Amino acid sequence: MPNATRQRRAVIRRADRPGDLGWVVMAHGELYDRQFGWNTEFEALVAKIVAEYAARHSPATEAAWIAEVDGERAGCVFLVADDQPGVAKLRALLVTPAARGLGLGTRLVEESLAFAREAGYRRVTLWTTNNLVSARRIYEHFGFLLADEEPHHGFGHDLVSQNWTLDLPDGLAEG
């Protein structure tokens, strides 16, 4: 019975190894199809997010992370600049079913928010859908507030689109 009590080794690292970005697209496509029946429109959206990040991200203001469990990819998240100065977007948060319950989603968001503060962002926003209950719990834990929601037809389903925001405390107080 030694395997039953074995601790799983979970680490968060930058998404900077060959195959990381492709894994993000594949994992989202496969998992969201299995779990929610979402079609390839969603995989295409994630592929666009990843491609834009790969093509032009600035390491000083944008980053992506991979969660690994026992050396296997098990989760991810991206933090990218918004078009508005001082605003970042949290994108593509995912934790595989086999790795859920280890706190990886919380650790990934925590890492991205720490980076956002260091990079000088004043606000972090994100877009999600109301059926992603576990992710919403993580966002609420960190103080994200629901800014708005509206019906959305996408990925082959009628969904409710949600925008969330988090104002970051000013780390460089003046005066």
C-alpha positions as a Python dict, from the first residue, in 0.01 Angstrom:
ca = {
    (1, 'M'): (0, 0, 0),
    (2, 'P'): (296, 244, -21),
    (3, 'N'): (169, 389, -352),
    (4, 'A'): (-164, 488, -196),
    (5, 'T'): (9, 721, 50),
    (6, 'R'): (273, 858, -189),
    (7, 'Q'): (279, 1238, -208),
    (8, 'R'): (238, 1380, -556),
    (9, 'R'): (500, 1638, -652),
    (10, 'A'): (336, 1951, -794),
    (11, 'V'): (534, 2245, -931),
    (12, 'I'): (450, 2567, -1114),
    (13, 'R'): (700, 2678, -1378),
    (14, 'R'): (715, 2914, -1672),
    (15, 'A'): (569, 2784, -1997),
    (16, 'D'): (899, 2806, -2180),
    (17, 'R'): (976, 2450, -2289),
    (18, 'P'): (915, 2300, -2633),
    (19, 'G'): (565, 2155, -2646),
    (20, 'D'): (422, 2370, -2364),
    (21, 'L'): (221, 2600, -2588),
    (22, 'G'): (94, 2318, -2807),
    (23, 'W'): (-8, 2126, -2495),
    (24, 'V'): (-216, 2425, -2378),
    (25, 'V'): (-418, 2422, -2701),
    (26, 'M'): (-457, 2043, -2709),
    (27, 'A'): (-551, 2014, -2341),
    (28, 'H'): (-816, 2286, -2369),
    (29, 'G'): (-965, 2134, -2684),
    (30, 'E'): (-981, 1780, -2549),
    (31, 'L'): (-1088, 1863, -2195),
    (32, 'Y'): (-1363, 2111, -2282),
    (33, 'D'): (-1502, 1871, -2542),
    (34, 'R'): (-1511, 1584, -2289),
    (35, 'Q'): (-1638, 1791, -2000),
    (36, 'F'): (-1881, 2032, -2170),
    (37, 'G'): (-1923, 1912, -2527),
    (38, 'W'): (-1767, 2232, -2662),
    (39, 'N'): (-1671, 2221, -3028),
    (40, 'T'): (-1350, 2327, -3201),
    (41, 'E'): (-1449, 2697, -3189),
    (42, 'F'): (-1315, 2694, -2833),
    (43, 'E'): (-992, 2522, -2931),
    (44, 'A'): (-950, 2783, -3206),
    (45, 'L'): (-996, 3063, -2950),
    (46, 'V'): (-728, 2912, -2725),
    (47, 'A'): (-501, 2859, -3027),
    (48, 'K'): (-538, 3231, -3112),
    (49, 'I'): (-455, 3335, -2754),
    (50, 'V'): (-149, 3108, -2750),
    (51, 'A'): (-33, 3213, -3100),
    (52, 'E'): (-56, 3584, -3013),
    (53, 'Y'): (139, 3522, -2695),
    (54, 'A'): (405, 3317, -2875),
    (55, 'A'): (446, 3570, -3155),
    (56, 'R'): (474, 3891, -2960),
    (57, 'H'): (473, 3869, -2584),
    (58, 'S'): (696, 4098, -2384),
    (59, 'P'): (871, 3901, -2105),
    (60, 'A'): (862, 4209, -1880),
    (61, 'T'): (483, 4240, -1893),
    (62, 'E'): (343, 3904, -2005),
    (63, 'A'): (399, 3547, -1892),
    (64, 'A'): (255, 3197, -1899),
    (65, 'W'): (289, 2914, -1651),
    (66, 'I'): (256, 2538, -1657),
    (67, 'A'): (162, 2328, -1355),
    (68, 'E'): (323, 1986, -1344),
    (69, 'V'): (236, 1690, -1127),
    (70, 'D'): (504, 1423, -1103),
    (71, 'G'): (672, 1570, -1412),
    (72, 'E'): (357, 1570, -1630),
    (73, 'R'): (181, 1884, -1749),
    (74, 'A'): (-140, 1927, -1551),
    (75, 'G'): (-243, 2292, -1580),
    (76, 'C'): (-171, 2635, -1721),
    (77, 'V'): (-252, 3005, -1715),
    (78, 'F'): (-149, 3314, -1913),
    (79, 'L'): (-124, 3679, -1814),
    (80, 'V'): (-119, 3916, -2111),
    (81, 'A'): (-144, 4290, -2160),
    (82, 'D'): (-482, 4437, -2244),
    (83, 'D'): (-519, 4718, -2498),
    (84, 'Q'): (-578, 4957, -2207),
    (85, 'P'): (-258, 5075, -2032),
    (86, 'G'): (-214, 4932, -1683),
    (87, 'V'): (-459, 4647, -1746),
    (88, 'A'): (-372, 4279, -1787),
    (89, 'K'): (-588, 3984, -1886),
    (90, 'L'): (-585, 3644, -1720),
    (91, 'R'): (-632, 3383, -1993),
    (92, 'A'): (-656, 3008, -2048),
    (93, 'L'): (-666, 2883, -1687),
    (94, 'L'): (-692, 2505, -1688),
    (95, 'V'): (-626, 2218, -1449),
    (96, 'T'): (-665, 1862, -1574),
    (97, 'P'): (-919, 1641, -1394),
    (98, 'A'): (-645, 1409, -1263),
    (99, 'A'): (-472, 1704, -1093),
    (100, 'R'): (-777, 1874, -943),
    (101, 'G'): (-792, 1904, -567),
    (102, 'L'): (-418, 1978, -537),
    (103, 'G'): (-465, 2356, -530),
    (104, 'L'): (-300, 2405, -869),
    (105, 'G'): (-563, 2647, -1001),
    (106, 'T'): (-516, 2868, -698),
    (107, 'R'): (-137, 2848, -727),
    (108, 'L'): (-146, 2935, -1098),
    (109, 'V'): (-366, 3240, -1041),
    (110, 'E'): (-156, 3344, -740),
    (111, 'E'): (161, 3327, -953),
    (112, 'S'): (3, 3532, -1231),
    (113, 'L'): (-126, 3799, -993),
    (114, 'A'): (214, 3830, -825),
    (115, 'F'): (365, 3879, -1170),
    (116, 'A'): (97, 4138, -1256),
    (117, 'R'): (182, 4338, -945),
    (118, 'E'): (556, 4323, -1018),
    (119, 'A'): (491, 4431, -1378),
    (120, 'G'): (300, 4737, -1250),
    (121, 'Y'): (-52, 4650, -1361),
    (122, 'R'): (-335, 4833, -1185),
    (123, 'R'): (-610, 4593, -1289),
    (124, 'V'): (-652, 4235, -1408),
    (125, 'T'): (-956, 4130, -1608),
    (126, 'L'): (-1079, 3796, -1735),
    (127, 'W'): (-1354, 3650, -1948),
    (128, 'T'): (-1524, 3323, -1863),
    (129, 'T'): (-1860, 3151, -1879),
    (130, 'N'): (-2092, 3089, -1588),
    (131, 'N'): (-2070, 2709, -1610),
    (132, 'L'): (-1702, 2710, -1506),
    (133, 'V'): (-1790, 2703, -1137),
    (134, 'S'): (-1454, 2587, -994),
    (135, 'A'): (-1263, 2856, -1183),
    (136, 'R'): (-1508, 3122, -1065),
    (137, 'R'): (-1450, 3014, -703),
    (138, 'I'): (-1077, 3070, -752),
    (139, 'Y'): (-1136, 3415, -904),
    (140, 'E'): (-1367, 3512, -617),
    (141, 'H'): (-1107, 3387, -365),
    (142, 'F'): (-860, 3644, -501),
    (143, 'G'): (-1117, 3924, -496),
    (144, 'F'): (-1223, 3936, -860),
    (145, 'L'): (-1565, 4095, -899),
    (146, 'L'): (-1823, 4015, -1164),
    (147, 'A'): (-1837, 4324, -1387),
    (148, 'D'): (-2105, 4208, -1631),
    (149, 'E'): (-2262, 3907, -1792),
    (150, 'E'): (-2478, 3839, -2096),
    (151, 'P'): (-2610, 3550, -2301),
    (152, 'H'): (-2351, 3415, -2544),
    (153, 'H'): (-2381, 3150, -2813),
    (154, 'G'): (-2043, 2994, -2866),
    (155, 'F'): (-1856, 2666, -2882),
    (156, 'G'): (-2179, 2498, -2995),
    (157, 'H'): (-2384, 2596, -2687),
    (158, 'D'): (-2593, 2870, -2532),
    (159, 'L'): (-2383, 3005, -2247),
    (160, 'V'): (-2362, 3308, -2021),
    (161, 'S'): (-2053, 3516, -2086),
    (162, 'Q'): (-1895, 3686, -1783),
    (163, 'N'): (-1632, 3957, -1742),
    (164, 'W'): (-1452, 3979, -1408),
    (165, 'T'): (-1213, 4246, -1277),
    (166, 'L'): (-963, 4278, -996),
    (167, 'D'): (-813, 4612, -897),
    (168, 'L'): (-460, 4565, -771),
    (169, 'P'): (-337, 4782, -481),
    (170, 'D'): (-84, 5039, -587),
    (171, 'G'): (250, 4889, -486),
    (172, 'L'): (436, 5216, -536),
    (173, 'A'): (258, 5464, -309),
    (174, 'E'): (338, 5826, -384),
    (175, 'G'): (383, 6095, -129),
}
